[in-house]
């Protein structure tokens, strides 16, 4: 198409990025689209122009609006943009996925104001933290005699914390079938709000649920249980071996357990209110994330050391959208349900993503401690053996010949004898002879005593 086909003079790059973003998040305001793909633009008009040009050719539409109260207490209304059916096909080429995997157009959600979908979009942006890049200003479709303002050269761009993954690594409203297939899930199957694949950042897959505080904590806990049911599902591979169904679509990580689930609490409430909700969900979903405890040691019978087996559990990480936006996914924003660091007494401890995903009390650190105990045990055995050998050498060095028979006499602890004394054989022989001599002498003395008692006429008694 020539330039005349785009009445709002948007660039091909801007239109492509808008299609990419809507292909992922399905519905968003122009401000959200700007944050996702064009955060370095001077203002939001660049994105609006792209949306209007795409609407002029039937690829996007604006059928709904959202509103919120400004800081001055006045309502602020913004148009919601979503894809048309034709736009969904165009977005598929930008995203690089088949149309059948793109989901719906979100038209009905946009009509209703899409509060949850917008929260999911904000969450993806908070994860992404798209770095602002300088761009050239795009002219607006206004009176040609009026010159568009040119931003100052060297305008400082807002700094953002490090993000996680790429936009194409996200999917929204992903079916997680407890039975059936991914394209035709059975009734009652779960739909993940968002799924991130970011192997380049050490996160093969992460599932994300966005909570607007519209459901009781028990409902959120049941959702976690449904995730566990999905992760527990197995299918036969080409060799007839049972494999996790989820692993047929996503890669596993070297960490034990199922893929992580991030709970992002989007409602702007006080920190205490948010933490109380997290703790309620923590208490109601314990079987889903708590590993089984194994204790004992092969080298220290008195040890109470042990580890948790997380093989069939979900690492559940919780945070608020505000914290995620401020610090990014790598900052200290995560409260891992059941993690030793976060379950310790005192104020809640928030961790970085790397520490929150690590199972610090699983078999691996225990195995390292057990290996240390093994080395210490063997070192102690070696010390004892060495001490015994040293003692034996000292005993042999202190030996002397028996004065009676010439045998080598070794000192010992159980029957100490003076240096130069007889050997045990000669000593035993001498003692036996002495005992026999004493016995004969006693017998003779007894005979003499008997004779004195009897006297000359003893037979008359």
C-alpha positions as CSV (number, residue, x, y, z in Angstrom):
1,X,0.0,0.0,0.0
2,X,1.2,3.6,-0.7
3,X,1.4,6.2,2.0
4,X,-2.1,7.5,1.0
5,X,-3.6,4.3,2.4
6,X,-2.6,5.4,5.9
7,X,-4.5,8.6,6.6
8,X,-3.0,8.9,10.1
9,X,0.6,8.6,8.7
10,X,1.7,5.8,11.0
11,X,4.8,3.9,10.2
12,X,4.9,0.2,9.2
13,X,7.0,-0.5,12.3
14,X,4.4,1.1,14.6
15,X,1.5,-0.8,13.0
16,X,3.4,-4.1,13.1
17,X,4.2,-3.6,16.8
18,X,0.6,-2.8,17.6
19,X,-0.6,-5.9,15.8
20,X,2.1,-7.9,17.7
21,X,1.0,-6.5,21.1
22,X,-2.7,-7.1,20.4
23,X,-2.0,-10.6,19.1
24,X,-0.6,-11.3,22.6
25,X,-2.8,-9.4,25.0
26,X,-5.9,-9.2,22.8
27,X,-7.3,-6.0,24.3
28,X,-5.5,-2.8,25.5
29,X,-5.6,0.9,25.7
30,X,-3.3,3.0,23.5
31,X,-1.3,3.8,26.7
32,X,-0.8,0.1,27.4
33,X,0.3,-0.6,23.9
34,X,2.8,2.2,24.1
35,X,4.3,0.8,27.2
36,X,4.5,-2.7,25.7
37,X,6.1,-1.9,22.3
38,X,6.9,1.8,21.9
39,X,7.8,3.1,25.4
40,X,10.4,5.5,23.9
41,X,7.9,7.6,21.9
42,X,7.4,11.2,22.9
43,X,3.7,10.7,23.6
44,X,0.9,8.2,23.0
45,X,-0.3,9.7,19.8
46,X,2.1,7.6,17.8
47,X,0.3,4.5,18.9
48,X,-3.1,6.0,18.5
49,X,-2.3,6.9,14.9
50,X,-1.2,3.3,14.3
51,X,-4.4,2.0,15.8
52,X,-6.5,4.4,13.7
53,X,-4.7,3.4,10.5
54,X,-5.2,-0.3,11.3
55,X,-8.9,0.4,12.0
56,X,-9.2,2.1,8.6
57,X,-8.3,-1.2,6.9
58,X,-10.4,-3.3,9.2
59,X,-7.7,-5.0,11.3
60,X,-8.5,-3.5,14.7
61,X,-11.5,-1.9,16.2
62,X,-12.5,0.1,19.3
63,X,-15.8,-1.2,20.6
64,X,-15.3,-0.4,24.3
65,X,-14.0,2.1,26.8
66,X,-12.5,2.0,30.2
67,X,-12.5,4.7,32.8
68,X,-10.7,5.5,36.1
69,X,-10.5,8.4,38.4
70,X,-7.7,10.8,38.0
71,X,-5.6,12.2,40.8
72,X,-7.8,15.3,40.7
73,X,-10.9,13.2,41.2
74,X,-12.2,13.4,37.6
75,X,-13.1,10.4,35.5
76,X,-10.7,9.6,32.7
77,X,-12.0,7.5,29.8
78,X,-9.9,5.7,27.3
79,X,-10.7,3.7,24.2
80,X,-10.0,0.0,24.2
81,X,-8.5,-1.6,21.1
82,X,-8.9,-5.1,20.0
83,X,-8.3,-7.2,16.9
84,X,-10.9,-8.0,14.3
85,X,-11.1,-11.5,12.8
86,X,-9.0,-10.2,9.9
87,X,-6.6,-8.5,12.3
88,X,-6.2,-11.8,14.2
89,X,-4.8,-13.4,11.1
90,X,-2.5,-10.4,10.5
91,X,-1.3,-10.5,14.1
92,X,-0.6,-14.3,13.7
93,X,2.1,-13.5,11.2
94,X,3.6,-10.8,13.5
95,X,3.6,-13.2,16.5
96,X,4.8,-16.2,14.4
97,X,2.0,-18.6,15.4
98,X,-0.7,-20.4,13.5
99,X,-4.1,-18.6,13.5
100,X,-5.7,-21.6,15.3
101,X,-3.4,-20.9,18.2
102,X,-4.2,-17.2,18.5
103,X,-7.4,-17.5,20.5
104,X,-10.3,-15.0,20.1
105,X,-10.6,-11.3,19.2
106,X,-11.7,-10.3,22.8
107,X,-14.5,-8.3,21.2
108,X,-17.0,-9.1,23.9
109,X,-14.5,-8.4,26.7
110,X,-13.7,-5.0,25.2
111,X,-17.4,-4.1,25.1
112,X,-17.6,-4.9,28.8
113,X,-14.6,-2.7,29.6
114,X,-12.3,-5.7,30.0
115,X,-11.0,-4.9,33.6
116,X,-9.4,-8.3,34.0
117,X,-7.8,-8.4,30.6
118,X,-6.4,-4.9,31.1
119,X,-4.9,-6.1,34.4
120,X,-3.3,-9.0,32.6
121,X,-1.9,-6.6,30.0
122,X,-0.4,-4.4,32.8
123,X,1.1,-7.5,34.4
124,X,2.7,-8.6,31.2
125,X,4.1,-5.1,30.8
126,X,5.4,-5.2,34.4
127,X,7.2,-8.5,33.6
128,X,8.5,-7.2,30.3
129,X,9.7,-3.8,31.4
130,X,10.3,-2.9,27.8
131,X,13.3,-0.6,27.7
132,X,12.5,2.8,26.2
133,X,14.3,3.4,22.9
134,X,14.4,6.8,21.2
135,X,12.1,7.2,18.2
136,X,11.4,10.0,15.7
137,X,8.2,11.9,16.2
138,X,5.3,11.0,14.0
139,X,3.2,13.8,12.5
140,X,-0.4,13.8,13.6
141,X,-3.3,14.2,11.1
142,X,-4.0,17.8,11.9
143,X,-4.1,21.2,10.0
144,X,-1.1,21.0,7.6
145,X,-0.3,24.6,8.4
146,X,0.4,23.7,12.0
147,X,3.8,22.2,12.7
148,X,4.0,19.3,15.1
149,X,6.0,20.0,18.2
150,X,9.5,18.4,18.0
151,X,10.7,16.9,21.3
152,X,13.9,18.3,22.7
153,X,17.0,16.5,21.5
154,X,18.6,14.3,24.2
155,X,15.3,14.0,26.1
156,X,16.1,11.7,29.0
157,X,14.2,8.4,28.7
158,X,12.6,6.9,31.8
159,X,14.7,4.1,33.3
160,X,13.1,0.7,33.9
161,X,14.4,-2.3,35.9
162,X,15.5,-5.4,34.0
163,X,12.6,-7.3,32.5
164,X,12.0,-11.0,31.8
165,X,11.6,-12.6,28.4
166,X,10.3,-11.2,25.1
167,X,6.8,-10.3,24.1
168,X,6.5,-13.2,21.6
169,X,7.2,-15.5,24.6
170,X,3.8,-14.6,26.1
171,X,0.4,-16.2,25.5
172,X,-2.9,-15.3,27.1
173,X,-6.1,-17.3,27.9
174,X,-4.2,-20.6,27.4
175,X,-6.3,-23.7,27.8
176,X,-5.0,-26.3,30.3
177,X,-7.1,-29.4,29.7
178,X,-7.6,-31.8,32.5
179,X,-8.8,-34.1,29.6
180,X,-9.1,-33.6,25.9
181,X,-6.5,-31.7,23.9
182,X,-5.1,-28.1,24.0
183,X,-7.2,-27.2,21.0
184,X,-10.3,-29.0,22.2
185,X,-10.1,-29.0,26.0
186,X,-12.8,-30.9,28.0
187,X,-15.4,-29.0,29.8
188,X,-14.2,-27.7,33.2
189,X,-10.6,-27.3,32.1
190,X,-8.6,-24.4,33.4
191,X,-7.5,-21.4,31.3
192,X,-4.3,-19.7,32.4
193,X,-4.4,-15.9,32.3
194,X,-1.0,-15.8,30.8
195,X,1.9,-18.2,30.1
196,X,5.5,-17.1,29.7
197,X,8.3,-19.0,28.0
198,X,11.7,-17.4,28.5
199,X,14.4,-20.1,28.3
200,X,16.9,-17.4,27.5
201,X,16.3,-16.0,31.1
202,X,16.3,-19.4,32.8
203,X,12.5,-19.8,32.8
204,X,11.5,-22.5,30.4
205,X,7.8,-21.9,31.3
206,X,5.9,-19.9,33.9
207,X,2.1,-19.7,34.4
208,X,0.6,-16.4,35.6
209,X,-2.7,-15.7,37.3
210,X,-3.8,-12.1,37.8
211,X,-6.1,-11.5,40.8
212,X,-8.3,-8.4,41.0
213,X,-9.7,-9.4,44.4
214,X,-13.1,-10.2,42.8
215,X,-13.1,-13.8,44.0
216,X,-12.8,-15.3,47.5
217,X,-9.4,-16.7,48.5
218,X,-10.9,-20.2,48.5
219,X,-11.7,-19.8,44.8
220,X,-8.1,-18.8,44.0
221,X,-6.9,-21.8,46.1
222,X,-9.1,-24.2,44.1
223,X,-7.6,-22.7,40.9
224,X,-4.2,-23.7,42.2
225,X,-5.5,-27.2,42.9
226,X,-6.8,-27.3,39.3
227,X,-3.3,-26.4,38.1
228,X,-2.0,-29.4,40.1
229,X,-4.5,-31.7,38.5
230,X,-3.4,-30.5,35.1
231,X,0.3,-31.0,35.9
232,X,-0.5,-34.5,37.2
233,X,-2.0,-35.6,34.0
234,X,0.1,-38.0,32.0
235,X,0.0,-39.4,28.4
236,X,1.9,-42.1,26.6
237,X,4.9,-41.1,24.6
238,X,6.0,-42.8,21.3
239,X,7.7,-45.5,23.4
240,X,4.6,-46.2,25.5
241,X,6.1,-44.5,28.6
242,X,3.9,-42.2,30.8
243,X,5.1,-38.6,30.5
244,X,3.5,-35.4,31.9
245,X,1.0,-34.0,29.5
246,X,2.1,-30.4,30.0
247,X,5.7,-31.4,29.0
248,X,4.5,-32.3,25.5
249,X,4.0,-28.5,24.9
250,X,6.5,-26.8,27.2
251,X,10.1,-27.6,28.3
252,X,10.9,-28.7,31.8
253,X,13.5,-27.1,34.1
254,X,16.3,-28.9,36.1
255,X,14.5,-27.8,39.3
256,X,12.4,-30.4,41.0
257,X,8.6,-30.0,40.8
258,X,6.0,-28.7,38.4
259,X,6.4,-25.4,36.5
260,X,6.1,-22.3,38.7
261,X,2.8,-20.4,39.1
262,X,3.0,-16.6,39.7
263,X,0.0,-15.0,41.4
264,X,-0.1,-11.2,40.7
265,X,-2.5,-9.2,42.9
266,X,-3.5,-6.3,40.7
267,X,-5.9,-4.4,42.9
268,X,-4.3,-1.3,44.6
269,X,-4.8,-2.1,48.2
270,X,-2.7,-1.6,51.4
271,X,0.3,-3.9,51.8
272,X,-1.3,-5.5,54.9
273,X,-4.5,-6.2,52.9
274,X,-2.5,-7.8,50.1
275,X,-0.4,-9.8,52.5
276,X,-3.5,-11.1,54.4
277,X,-5.0,-12.3,51.1
278,X,-1.7,-14.0,50.2
279,X,-1.6,-15.7,53.6
280,X,-5.2,-16.9,53.2
281,X,-4.4,-18.5,49.9
282,X,-1.2,-19.9,51.4
283,X,-3.2,-21.7,54.1
284,X,-5.9,-22.9,51.8
285,X,-3.6,-24.4,49.1
286,X,-0.9,-26.0,51.3
287,X,-1.1,-29.5,49.8
288,X,-0.3,-28.1,46.3
289,X,3.0,-26.5,47.2
290,X,4.3,-28.2,50.3
291,X,6.9,-30.9,49.7
292,X,7.0,-34.1,51.7
293,X,9.6,-34.1,54.5
294,X,12.4,-36.8,54.8
295,X,14.8,-36.8,57.7
296,X,17.8,-38.7,59.0
297,X,21.4,-39.3,58.0
298,X,23.4,-42.3,57.1
299,X,26.4,-41.0,58.9
300,X,24.9,-39.3,61.9
301,X,22.2,-41.2,63.7
302,X,21.4,-38.3,66.0
303,X,21.0,-35.8,63.2
304,X,17.6,-34.3,62.6
305,X,18.6,-32.9,59.2
306,X,16.5,-33.6,56.2
307,X,15.0,-32.3,53.0
308,X,11.7,-31.8,51.2
309,X,10.7,-33.6,48.1
310,X,9.0,-31.2,45.7
311,X,8.6,-33.7,42.9
312,X,4.8,-33.4,42.7
313,X,4.3,-29.8,44.0
314,X,3.9,-26.4,42.4
315,X,6.2,-23.5,43.3
316,X,3.6,-20.7,43.9
317,X,5.1,-17.2,43.9
318,X,2.9,-14.2,44.9
319,X,3.4,-10.5,44.4
320,X,1.5,-7.3,43.8
321,X,1.3,-5.5,40.5
322,X,2.6,-2.4,42.2
323,X,5.8,-4.1,43.4
324,X,6.3,-5.8,40.1
325,X,6.0,-2.5,38.2
326,X,8.4,-0.7,40.6
327,X,11.1,-3.3,40.9
328,X,10.6,-5.6,37.9
329,X,10.5,-9.5,38.0
330,X,14.1,-9.8,39.1
331,X,13.7,-7.5,42.1
332,X,12.8,-8.5,45.6
333,X,9.1,-8.8,44.8
334,X,8.2,-12.5,45.3
335,X,6.7,-14.2,48.3
336,X,7.1,-17.9,47.7
337,X,4.4,-19.9,49.5
338,X,6.1,-22.3,51.9
339,X,9.6,-21.1,51.2
340,X,11.9,-21.2,54.3
341,X,13.0,-17.6,53.7
342,X,9.5,-16.3,53.5
343,X,7.9,-18.5,56.1
344,X,10.3,-17.5,58.8
345,X,9.0,-15.5,61.8
346,X,8.8,-11.8,61.5
347,X,7.8,-9.4,58.7
348,X,7.2,-11.0,55.2
349,X,10.5,-11.5,53.3
350,X,10.3,-10.8,49.5
351,X,12.9,-12.5,47.3
352,X,14.3,-12.2,43.8
353,X,12.9,-14.5,41.2
354,X,16.1,-16.6,41.2
355,X,16.0,-17.2,45.0
356,X,12.2,-17.6,45.0
357,X,12.4,-20.4,42.4
358,X,15.3,-22.2,44.1
359,X,14.3,-25.1,46.4
360,X,16.7,-24.3,49.2
361,X,15.6,-27.2,51.3
362,X,15.3,-29.9,48.7
363,X,17.5,-33.0,48.2
364,X,20.3,-31.2,46.5
365,X,21.5,-29.0,49.4
366,X,20.8,-31.9,51.8
367,X,22.9,-34.2,49.6
368,X,25.7,-31.7,49.8
369,X,25.4,-31.6,53.6
370,X,25.2,-35.5,53.7
371,X,28.4,-35.6,51.5
372,X,30.1,-33.3,54.1
373,X,29.0,-35.7,56.9
374,X,30.3,-38.6,54.9
375,X,33.6,-37.0,54.5
376,X,33.8,-36.1,58.2
377,X,32.7,-39.7,59.1
378,X,35.4,-41.2,56.9
379,X,38.0,-38.7,58.2
380,X,37.1,-39.7,61.8
381,X,37.4,-43.4,60.9
382,X,40.8,-42.7,59.2
383,X,42.0,-40.8,62.3
384,X,40.9,-43.7,64.6
385,X,42.7,-46.2,62.3
386,X,45.8,-44.0,62.2
387,X,45.7,-43.7,66.0
388,X,45.4,-47.5,66.4
389,X,48.4,-48.0,64.0
390,X,50.4,-45.5,65.9
391,X,49.7,-47.1,69.2
392,X,50.6,-50.5,67.8
393,X,53.9,-49.2,66.5
394,X,54.7,-47.7,69.9
395,X,53.8,-51.0,71.5
396,X,56.0,-52.9,69.1
397,X,58.9,-50.4,69.7
398,X,58.6,-50.9,73.4
399,X,58.9,-54.8,73.2
400,X,61.6,-56.7,75.1
401,X,62.8,-60.4,75.1
402,X,61.4,-62.6,77.9
403,X,64.2,-63.3,80.4
404,X,63.1,-66.9,80.8
405,X,62.2,-68.1,77.3
406,X,63.4,-65.3,75.0
407,X,60.0,-64.7,73.4
408,X,59.2,-61.1,72.4
409,X,57.1,-59.4,75.1
410,X,54.7,-56.6,74.1
411,X,53.3,-54.2,76.6
412,X,49.5,-54.1,76.9
413,X,46.9,-52.0,78.5
414,X,44.7,-54.8,79.9
415,X,47.5,-56.4,82.0
416,X,50.3,-53.9,82.6
417,X,53.7,-55.5,83.4
418,X,57.1,-54.0,84.2
419,X,59.5,-53.6,81.4
420,X,61.9,-56.6,81.3
421,X,59.4,-59.0,83.0
422,X,58.6,-62.5,81.7
423,X,56.2,-63.1,78.9
424,X,52.6,-64.1,79.6
425,X,53.4,-67.8,79.0
426,X,56.3,-67.9,81.4
427,X,54.4,-65.8,83.9
428,X,51.4,-68.2,83.7
429,X,53.7,-71.3,84.1
430,X,55.5,-69.7,87.1
431,X,52.1,-68.9,88.7
432,X,50.9,-72.4,88.1
433,X,54.0,-73.9,89.6
434,X,53.8,-71.6,92.6
435,X,50.1,-72.6,93.1
436,X,51.0,-76.3,92.9
437,X,53.9,-75.8,95.4
438,X,51.6,-73.9,97.7
439,X,48.9,-76.6,97.4
440,X,51.4,-79.4,98.3
441,X,52.7,-77.5,101.2
442,X,49.2,-77.0,102.5
443,X,48.4,-80.6,102.1
444,X,51.6,-81.7,104.0
445,X,50.8,-79.2,106.8
446,X,47.3,-80.5,107.1
447,X,48.7,-84.1,107.4
448,X,51.1,-83.1,110.2
449,X,48.3,-81.3,112.0
450,X,46.2,-84.4,111.7
451,X,48.9,-86.6,113.2
452,X,49.4,-84.3,116.2
453,X,45.7,-84.4,116.9
454,X,45.6,-88.2,116.8
455,X,48.7,-88.8,119.0
456,X,49.9,-92.2,120.0
457,X,46.5,-93.5,121.3
458,X,44.4,-91.9,118.7
459,X,43.1,-95.3,117.5
460,X,41.3,-95.8,120.9
461,X,38.9,-92.9,120.4
